[in-house]
Amino acid sequence: MLQPGGPKSGSTSYSPTWYKMRGLQQGDRLPRSTAEWLQKVHPDDRAKVVHAMERQEAGDPAYAVFDYREQHKDGHWVWIECRGAAIEWDASGKATRVVGTDTDVTARKASEEAASRMARRLEMALDISGVGVFEADFTTGQSEWDERMFSIYGLDGSGSIEIGGLWESLVHPEDLPRVVQKVADHACSTDKFSDEYRVVLGEGQERIIRSHSKRFVDQDGHTKLVGANWDITDDVLLRRELEDATRLAVARSAALEAARKEIEHSALHDYLTELPNRRYLDRTLRDRTERSQGGASRLAILHLDLDRFKHINDTLGHATGDALLKHVARVLLSCTRADDFVARVGGDEFVILHSLEEASRPVSALAQDLIATLSKPVTLGGHLCRTGASIGIACQEDEDTDATKLLLNADIALYRAKKGGRNRFEFFSSKSYEELVSKKRLADEVLAALEQRSFVPFYQLQFEATSLDIVGVETLARLRTPDGRLHSPDVFLPVANELGVVADIDAMILQTALEDFRHWRQAGLGIPKLSVNVSYERLYDPALTMKLRALDIEPGILSFELLESIFLDRCHEQILERLAELREIGIALEIDDFGTGHASIISLLKVCPRALKVDRELVAGAYGSREQQALLRSIVEIGRSLGIRVVAEGVETEDDIALLRDLGCDSLQGYALAKPMPALELSAYIQRQPWRSEVALSRRAAGKTS
């Protein structure tokens, strides 16, 4: 049996050509089985060959011809086209004889692959370039378009269209006669020709098409026109723009120069006041400090900030605020010399560079003149406006003072002027710089303490005035620094206020104090209540009540101390609602530093405090002052009439204890009885009860003297 492509079983015979196409000689060893022969077949073709051979034996005409790759004796692959068929079968229908031919089609395959590559490259080139191809048959009246042609003309579809129909309807009516005539002009010519025309696509969109075409006659005698189209709209528009730009270049030269100067001016000047801006200032400051190093006069910087500008801007509107800034710019220019440099560097901030010449007036006189002039009322937009100015002044001490440092020094001096009460000027000094550095260091310590929970509570006991029994403890915040120092609130609280973290400190101290209080309860120390300071900002927290409920605070053990000077007579309705919520969950309220503010009886009734804490300034010196004693007695009477306990702070001596007891104070707090101390020291102090022995000794000493 002859099996196409190789022996399978029985006898086989091969022609000389069969051997030659494989590089074999008659007599060369041939594979002894189909499996061995299949090792000569390309791995990618083996499965296909096995299947095709099986189908040939089955007489399937679809597999009468198939091709595959077989390894040449030299090692390269030969493409073979195998034609075969079964011609004899046994009784069971199994093929017993197969005949066939093998043809070396390697060259044909190479040609097909080359043609395929060429077609692929052409297709990619057309796709990349966006060129569409058409072929119009004037004999049949049909035109074949590829997909890109349909895409160029904004159409969905493929295939052929009728000549004289769709394409002609898309060409712009003004261009169509010319384009059609050009095609007609080349009816008898095989020369290629080109054209450009407009087409009108869907929704009236207009595009510009470039076309290259050529006539020919095919083998059937049909006259045809083959061509390529592509959309050159963007190229044409760009070309037109370039041509317009070229024509206008000379005419616009002067305008461009003016525009350049305008841009440069805008980049260096404030749009509102027309004064130089920060960028211009930096450049000028650098130049002038460099000139001063060459022996020129020293330089002074005046950094000016308007007072009450934000209030005017917010209440009278931005138009009035802008008018005020323009007015300030005119004042600064009128008060300074021609060689002074005036710049606006921020919203309401201005900087003046002033040369310190020996014959000129002192820079302090300039600052006073500016403040006096700017303080005068001015009518703007129908509104009478009053403003002022704070000025920081830094003078170049020597030639080595650089521009950046000089400007920074003026800024530091301005900060001191504003802090000192505004509408004034301050000179920079090393002391002010050290204060700023110290404040920066303290601010860093405050923020670090919040992260590391380094704010710790100290506790000062409160005593019943008559029995000196403990009736409570006040919580006082302390900031513990990494080196072990302790800062009291009068040190860190101003900085914490500026940083906006007072409420966070309150929350941290409260949580720790509640934990300590529970430990005291477990130890049986007998402290009935705990008082903690609360900031005005924290009471604005809408989630405060919810957060306090989460702490599971036993009703009646906690009081919040409110500063009289902050809370009373200016309590917002929202704050009063928050205070009512605190009372509902069992947190009492106490007014701290009472007597230093101007609280009314009505405001006391609104807050409903449990206690008034008399400020230490009223207690100090009261023993020898009838006026202060009378004032203290009045406070006690107010408290009793309203059912409010009176706590005296700042009790420093035994005389204070006796006096305040006689005046009717309910509770006492001060160094004469107990100093503020950490939680670990409180237990031992209470167990010793030293305040009782000290008071007793003092009384005995007083009796012997009398």
MIVO-938949 format. One line per 10 residues: number of its first residue (from 0); their letters; for each residue y, z, x of C-alpha. Coordinates in steps of 0.02 Angstrom, whole numbers. Layout:
BEGIN
NUM = a = Y:Z:X | ...
***
This chain:
BEGIN
0 = mlqpggpksg = 0:0:0 | 172:-41:65 | 298:97:25 | 479:43:39 | 563:126:185 | 405:200:259 | 217:226:242 | 145:342:114 | -43:313:102 | -168:176:125
10 = stsysptwyk = -130:22:226 | 47:-33:267 | 123:-186:344 | 298:-220:410 | 389:-377:458 | 466:-403:631 | 638:-388:551 | 587:-218:482 | 551:-161:662 | 707:-241:733
20 = mrglqqgdrl = 832:-159:615 | 765:11:673 | 764:-35:858 | 572:-29:861 | 442:-140:941 | 277:-182:861 | 154:-59:927 | 281:84:933 | 216:241:853 | 267:255:670
30 = prstaewlqk = 276:412:564 | 104:458:496 | 168:529:331 | 310:517:210 | 366:693:259 | 373:644:443 | 466:485:401 | 592:580:296 | 648:671:454 | 719:502:509
40 = vhpddrakvv = 821:491:348 | 999:562:347 | 994:743:280 | 1120:700:144 | 1009:557:80 | 835:635:84 | 831:703:-93 | 900:539:-161 | 769:437:-67 | 622:543:-128
50 = hamerqeagd = 683:530:-307 | 712:341:-293 | 538:311:-220 | 459:409:-360 | 555:309:-490 | 508:144:-406 | 324:189:-414 | 350:233:-597 | 419:59:-625 | 596:114:-666
60 = payavfdyre = 703:-43:-648 | 858:65:-619 | 788:112:-449 | 728:-60:-396 | 870:-58:-270 | 943:91:-178 | 1021:122:-7 | 1012:261:119 | 1041:300:303 | 898:300:429
70 = qhkdghwvwi = 908:348:613 | 898:204:737 | 789:224:889 | 951:237:993 | 1009:385:885 | 1143:307:774 | 1128:289:586 | 1082:123:503 | 1122:88:321 | 969:10:236
80 = ecrgaaiewd = 963:-70:66 | 787:-49:-4 | 721:-164:-140 | 547:-125:-205 | 430:-124:-351 | 251:-77:-394 | 141:-230:-424 | -31:-152:-449 | -87:6:-540 | -252:98:-562
90 = asgkatrvvg = -332:143:-727 | -225:298:-743 | -66:196:-723 | -30:256:-547 | 45:126:-432 | -81:67:-302 | 23:-68:-221 | 209:-74:-188 | 303:-216:-107 | 481:-221:-54
100 = tdtdvtarka = 614:-273:70 | 732:-176:182 | 900:-251:227 | 1018:-186:361 | 1182:-168:266 | 1273:-64:399 | 1405:-196:427 | 1433:-216:241 | 1448:-29:220 | 1574:-22:364
110 = seeaasrmar = 1676:-159:280 | 1670:-69:114 | 1725:93:196 | 1866:5:288 | 1922:-74:125 | 1910:94:39 | 2014:176:175 | 2142:39:164 | 2151:56:-25 | 2163:244:-9
120 = rlemaldisg = 2305:230:117 | 2394:104:7 | 2374:218:-144 | 2440:367:-47 | 2586:267:22 | 2632:209:-153 | 2613:385:-220 | 2719:462:-82 | 2856:331:-96 | 2855:333:-286
130 = vgvfeadftt = 2837:144:-293 | 2763:69:-450 | 2670:-98:-446 | 2659:-230:-582 | 2579:-401:-603 | 2647:-516:-738 | 2538:-662:-797 | 2654:-793:-872 | 2504:-894:-929 | 2433:-755:-1040
140 = gqsewdermf = 2600:-670:-1075 | 2533:-501:-1017 | 2594:-387:-878 | 2486:-255:-794 | 2575:-92:-743 | 2505:49:-638 | 2534:230:-685 | 2687:247:-573 | 2772:104:-664 | 2752:195:-828
150 = siygldgsgs = 2815:356:-746 | 2969:270:-673 | 3016:206:-845 | 2985:376:-925 | 2834:318:-1025 | 2663:390:-1057 | 2524:263:-1044 | 2435:137:-933 | 2371:-40:-937 | 2457:-199:-993
160 = ieigglwesl = 2612:-237:-1094 | 2679:-397:-1168 | 2806:-499:-1072 | 2969:-510:-1165 | 2945:-345:-1255 | 2945:-167:-1186 | 3020:-195:-1014 | 3161:-304:-1080 | 3204:-170:-1209 | 3227:-40:-1072
170 = vhpedlprvv = 3341:-140:-957 | 3524:-100:-985 | 3599:-230:-1103 | 3738:-269:-979 | 3612:-304:-840 | 3472:-391:-938 | 3544:-570:-941 | 3573:-568:-753 | 3400:-498:-714 | 3309:-620:-828
180 = qkvadhacst = 3408:-765:-755 | 3361:-713:-578 | 3176:-716:-625 | 3201:-888:-701 | 3292:-948:-545 | 3134:-912:-444 | 3015:-993:-567 | 2974:-1134:-446 | 2985:-1035:-285 | 2859:-925:-196
190 = dkfsdeyrvv = 2994:-839:-95 | 3011:-653:-125 | 3169:-594:-211 | 3251:-427:-247 | 3362:-354:-380 | 3445:-192:-437 | 3476:-150:-619 | 3500:-6:-737 | 3373:51:-865 | 3404:163:-1015
200 = lgegqeriir = 3264:288:-1040 | 3229:409:-1182 | 3375:517:-1243 | 3496:393:-1164 | 3459:441:-984 | 3517:303:-867 | 3425:267:-703 | 3442:131:-570 | 3290:26:-520 | 3263:-81:-365
210 = shskrfvdqd = 3137:-222:-380 | 3050:-334:-253 | 2951:-480:-328 | 2855:-636:-277 | 2776:-779:-377 | 2602:-848:-343 | 2465:-948:-429 | 2293:-867:-437 | 2123:-953:-421 | 2119:-981:-610
220 = ghtklvganw = 2283:-1075:-603 | 2382:-937:-687 | 2564:-919:-634 | 2595:-738:-594 | 2734:-627:-531 | 2685:-474:-429 | 2812:-344:-384 | 2858:-166:-344 | 2987:-54:-430 | 3058:112:-376
230 = ditddvllrr = 3192:228:-439 | 3342:227:-320 | 3461:322:-433 | 3483:468:-312 | 3505:350:-164 | 3635:246:-257 | 3730:399:-315 | 3729:469:-139 | 3787:303:-68 | 3928:295:-195
240 = eledatrlav = 3979:472:-152 | 3980:431:33 | 4083:275:1 | 4206:374:-105 | 4215:510:28 | 4248:379:161 | 4387:297:60 | 4467:464:25 | 4447:538:200 | 4615:483:266
250 = arsaaleaar = 4707:521:104 | 4633:695:95 | 4665:741:275 | 4824:835:238 | 4748:918:85 | 4597:974:185 | 4709:1050:318 | 4805:1143:184 | 4643:1201:107 | 4582:1261:276
260 = keiehsalhd = 4738:1364:298 | 4721:1432:122 | 4539:1480:153 | 4585:1564:316 | 4725:1657:229 | 4610:1711:87 | 4479:1770:210 | 4606:1882:297 | 4712:1942:151 | 4691:2046:-5
270 = yltelpnrry = 4695:1935:-159 | 4798:2058:-262 | 4934:2123:-147 | 4933:1980:-20 | 4924:2112:117 | 4804:2088:263 | 4628:2150:223 | 4503:2254:321 | 4440:2105:419 | 4617:2059:474
280 = ldrtlrdrte = 4650:2243:514 | 4497:2255:627 | 4551:2101:723 | 4732:2158:741 | 4684:2337:786 | 4569:2274:923 | 4705:2160:993 | 4839:2295:990 | 4731:2429:1072 | 4687:2304:1208
290 = rsqggasrla = 4873:2266:1234 | 4913:2451:1244 | 4787:2466:1385 | 4894:2344:1480 | 5044:2461:1479 | 5118:2422:1309 | 5174:2560:1190 | 5043:2675:1117 | 4980:2649:941 | 4976:2761:788
300 = ilhldldrfk = 4870:2733:632 | 4923:2797:461 | 4779:2796:336 | 4851:2814:161 | 4760:2855:-1 | 4848:2856:-170 | 4844:3015:-273 | 4802:3004:-460 | 4768:2817:-449 | 4599:2830:-535
310 = hindtlghat = 4677:2928:-677 | 4811:2795:-701 | 4683:2655:-690 | 4566:2738:-815 | 4698:2790:-943 | 4826:2649:-934 | 4707:2507:-893 | 4667:2395:-746 | 4821:2287:-772 | 4933:2438:-744
320 = gdallkhvar = 4826:2491:-598 | 4845:2319:-518 | 5033:2324:-547 | 5040:2494:-462 | 4946:2428:-310 | 5070:2284:-295 | 5214:2409:-308 | 5137:2516:-170 | 5119:2362:-59 | 5305:2323:-80
330 = vllsctradd = 5350:2504:-41 | 5246:2505:118 | 5324:2343:179 | 5500:2405:141 | 5475:2573:231 | 5395:2503:389 | 5465:2401:533 | 5442:2215:550 | 5317:2236:691 | 5213:2364:595
340 = fvarvggdef = 5051:2299:522 | 5013:2349:341 | 4840:2316:265 | 4747:2359:107 | 4571:2414:156 | 4499:2476:-9 | 4533:2508:-192 | 4683:2623:-167 | 4678:2641:22 | 4803:2566:145
350 = vilhsleeas = 4819:2569:334 | 4977:2551:439 | 4975:2510:625 | 5133:2582:700 | 5192:2568:880 | 5250:2732:957 | 5408:2678:1047 | 5517:2809:1130 | 5675:2752:1041 | 5596:2744:868
360 = rpvsalaqdl = 5590:2885:741 | 5438:3001:744 | 5285:2942:649 | 5297:3101:545 | 5465:3040:479 | 5384:2878:424 | 5246:2975:335 | 5374:3086:246 | 5474:2933:194 | 5319:2849:123
370 = iatlskpvtl = 5265:3004:26 | 5440:3032:-44 | 5461:2850:-98 | 5288:2836:-176 | 5313:3000:-271 | 5458:2927:-369 | 5410:2877:-548 | 5401:2691:-582 | 5387:2596:-747 | 5246:2469:-748
380 = gghlcrtgas = 5195:2369:-900 | 5295:2484:-1012 | 5213:2641:-942 | 5300:2772:-835 | 5183:2801:-688 | 5187:2943:-564 | 5081:2937:-409 | 5086:3003:-234 | 5000:2981:-68 | 4896:3078:56
390 = igiacqeded = 4911:3015:234 | 4803:3042:387 | 4882:3004:555 | 4794:2971:721 | 4891:2932:880 | 4825:2846:1033 | 4815:2983:1163 | 4778:2873:1313 | 4734:2695:1359 | 4548:2727:1343
400 = tdatklllna = 4553:2768:1156 | 4463:2623:1071 | 4504:2549:901 | 4351:2613:809 | 4379:2793:864 | 4564:2786:822 | 4527:2725:644 | 4393:2857:622 | 4514:2992:679 | 4642:2936:550
410 = dialyrakkg = 4509:2942:416 | 4464:3121:465 | 4647:3171:458 | 4661:3091:285 | 4513:3195:225 | 4603:3354:281 | 4765:3299:196 | 4675:3272:30 | 4581:3434:48 | 4743:3526:85
420 = grnrfeffss = 4821:3484:-83 | 4866:3298:-80 | 5039:3217:-73 | 5052:3270:109 | 5007:3209:282 | 4899:3278:421 | 4881:3233:604 | 4708:3216:678 | 4654:3359:790 | 4496:3405:882
430 = ksyeelvskk = 4482:3555:765 | 4476:3443:610 | 4343:3338:694 | 4239:3491:732 | 4257:3548:551 | 4196:3380:490 | 4047:3383:609 | 4008:3560:554 | 4016:3508:371 | 3902:3361:407
440 = rladevlaal = 3778:3477:493 | 3783:3597:346 | 3755:3454:223 | 3602:3401:323 | 3539:3581:319 | 3563:3590:130 | 3466:3429:100 | 3329:3480:222 | 3316:3650:138 | 3286:3567:-30
450 = eqrsfvpfyq = 3147:3461:44 | 3067:3607:138 | 3102:3739:3 | 3205:3842:125 | 3321:3912:-8 | 3261:4090:-31 | 3312:4226:-155 | 3386:4393:-105 | 3392:4531:-234 | 3522:4666:-271
460 = lqfeatsldi = 3469:4807:-385 | 3571:4860:-537 | 3576:5043:-594 | 3613:5136:-754 | 3782:5219:-724 | 3733:5395:-779 | 3551:5415:-725 | 3552:5288:-582 | 3388:5222:-648 | 3352:5040:-607
470 = vgvetlarlr = 3399:4927:-753 | 3384:4757:-671 | 3403:4650:-517 | 3521:4505:-479 | 3454:4354:-386 | 3565:4287:-246 | 3528:4122:-158 | 3519:4112:31 | 3495:3960:141 | 3376:3992:285
480 = tpdgrlhspd = 3407:3873:432 | 3270:3817:553 | 3338:3937:686 | 3322:4085:567 | 3505:4102:514 | 3546:4143:333 | 3692:4062:241 | 3765:4143:86 | 3826:4038:-62 | 4008:4047:-7
490 = vflpvanelg = 3954:3946:147 | 3838:3814:73 | 3893:3804:-110 | 4049:3694:-82 | 3945:3568:13 | 3804:3578:-116 | 3933:3542:-252 | 3992:3386:-161 | 3812:3330:-138 | 3775:3362:-322
500 = vvadidamil = 3621:3470:-287 | 3676:3639:-356 | 3563:3619:-508 | 3414:3584:-393 | 3451:3742:-295 | 3463:3842:-457 | 3293:3777:-512 | 3211:3818:-345 | 3282:3996:-340 | 3232:4028:-522
510 = qtaledfrhw = 3052:3975:-493 | 3034:4086:-339 | 3120:4234:-424 | 3001:4225:-572 | 2852:4228:-455 | 2924:4380:-364 | 2959:4466:-531 | 2778:4447:-585 | 2721:4524:-420 | 2837:4672:-449
520 = rqaglgipkl = 2764:4694:-621 | 2588:4696:-550 | 2643:4823:-418 | 2719:4935:-554 | 2896:4935:-481 | 2973:4956:-654 | 3110:4825:-641 | 3147:4782:-823 | 3244:4619:-803 | 3298:4483:-685
530 = svnvsyerly = 3466:4391:-682 | 3492:4221:-601 | 3647:4114:-578 | 3652:3948:-671 | 3771:3806:-631 | 3878:3713:-757 | 3792:3550:-704 | 3619:3616:-743 | 3668:3659:-920 | 3707:3475:-948
540 = dpaltmklra = 3523:3433:-914 | 3452:3383:-1085 | 3277:3430:-1025 | 3327:3606:-967 | 3252:3698:-1115 | 3090:3601:-1100 | 3079:3640:-914 | 3110:3825:-946 | 2976:3831:-1081 | 2854:3758:-954
550 = ldiepgilsf = 2885:3910:-842 | 2812:4024:-977 | 2954:4153:-963 | 2926:4314:-1059 | 3070:4339:-1182 | 3194:4475:-1131 | 3157:4480:-944 | 3280:4344:-888 | 3468:4328:-895 | 3574:4180:-840
560 = ellesifldr = 3740:4226:-760 | 3887:4113:-804 | 4050:4113:-707 | 4194:4161:-822 | 4315:4046:-732 | 4201:3897:-762 | 4123:3923:-932 | 4240:4013:-1049 | 4382:3926:-1144 | 4323:3754:-1089
570 = cheqilerla = 4143:3752:-1148 | 4091:3581:-1209 | 4002:3579:-1377 | 3847:3514:-1288 | 3850:3667:-1173 | 3867:3786:-1320 | 3715:3705:-1400 | 3618:3725:-1238 | 3667:3910:-1228 | 3605:3935:-1407
580 = elreigiale = 3438:3856:-1357 | 3426:3978:-1210 | 3452:4126:-1325 | 3318:4059:-1444 | 3185:4060:-1306 | 3231:4237:-1254 | 3347:4206:-1107 | 3502:4318:-1114 | 3675:4269:-1051 | 3792:4368:-939
590 = iddfgtghas = 3972:4328:-890 | 3994:4347:-702 | 4158:4386:-612 | 4237:4440:-777 | 4422:4479:-763 | 4465:4340:-641 | 4485:4205:-773 | 4575:4198:-939 | 4434:4207:-1066 | 4480:4243:-1246
600 = iisllkvcpr = 4388:4353:-1368 | 4346:4194:-1467 | 4262:4117:-1317 | 4160:4275:-1289 | 4101:4266:-1468 | 4050:4083:-1444 | 3944:4121:-1290 | 3870:4285:-1359 | 3835:4363:-1188 | 3725:4517:-1166
610 = alkvdrelva = 3835:4585:-1027 | 4004:4567:-940 | 4000:4587:-751 | 4168:4653:-693 | 4228:4562:-539 | 4224:4661:-376 | 4410:4630:-349 | 4448:4739:-502 | 4330:4875:-441 | 4395:4878:-262
620 = gaygsreqqa = 4540:5000:-249 | 4525:5057:-430 | 4498:5238:-374 | 4678:5250:-317 | 4759:5134:-444 | 4799:5188:-622 | 4839:5009:-670 | 4666:4947:-617 | 4584:5095:-702 | 4675:5053:-862
630 = llrsiveigr = 4618:4872:-849 | 4438:4924:-819 | 4445:5043:-968 | 4509:4899:-1076 | 4363:4789:-1023 | 4240:4927:-1065 | 4320:4947:-1237 | 4311:4759:-1267 | 4127:4760:-1220 | 4087:4908:-1335
640 = slgirvvaeg = 4182:4832:-1480 | 4081:4670:-1462 | 3916:4756:-1424 | 3915:4689:-1246 | 3860:4792:-1097 | 3981:4809:-950 | 3914:4796:-772 | 4028:4842:-625 | 4002:4741:-466 | 4062:4785:-292
650 = veteddiall = 4025:4972:-304 | 4053:5023:-123 | 4082:5212:-124 | 4029:5372:-212 | 4205:5383:-282 | 4178:5212:-361 | 4017:5274:-441 | 4099:5428:-515 | 4252:5333:-576 | 4156:5191:-657
660 = rdlgcdslqg = 4038:5314:-740 | 4187:5408:-811 | 4267:5246:-870 | 4111:5207:-972 | 4030:5065:-873 | 3848:5042:-924 | 3777:4980:-758 | 3827:4981:-575 | 3791:4860:-434 | 3850:4869:-255
670 = yalakpmpal = 3821:4919:-74 | 3844:5104:-114 | 3677:5095:-207 | 3582:4946:-135 | 3621:4795:-28 | 3546:4623:-64 | 3373:4612:16 | 3223:4496:20 | 3077:4525:-99 | 2965:4601:35
680 = elsayiqrqp = 3090:4742:69 | 3125:4781:-114 | 2962:4872:-149 | 2981:4997:-7 | 3164:5026:-51 | 3124:5068:-231 | 2985:5186:-180 | 3102:5282:-61 | 3246:5286:-189 | 3375:5319:-52
690 = wrsevalsrr = 3521:5294:-172 | 3479:5459:-260 | 3479:5563:-101 | 3639:5482:-36 | 3729:5517:-199 | 3663:5697:-203 | 3719:5728:-23 | 3889:5659:-62 | 3906:5772:-213 | 3857:5928:-114
700 = aagkts = 3980:5882:23 | 4117:5861:-106 | 4075:6034:-181 | 4087:6123:-12 | 4254:6042:23 | 4325:6098:-143
***
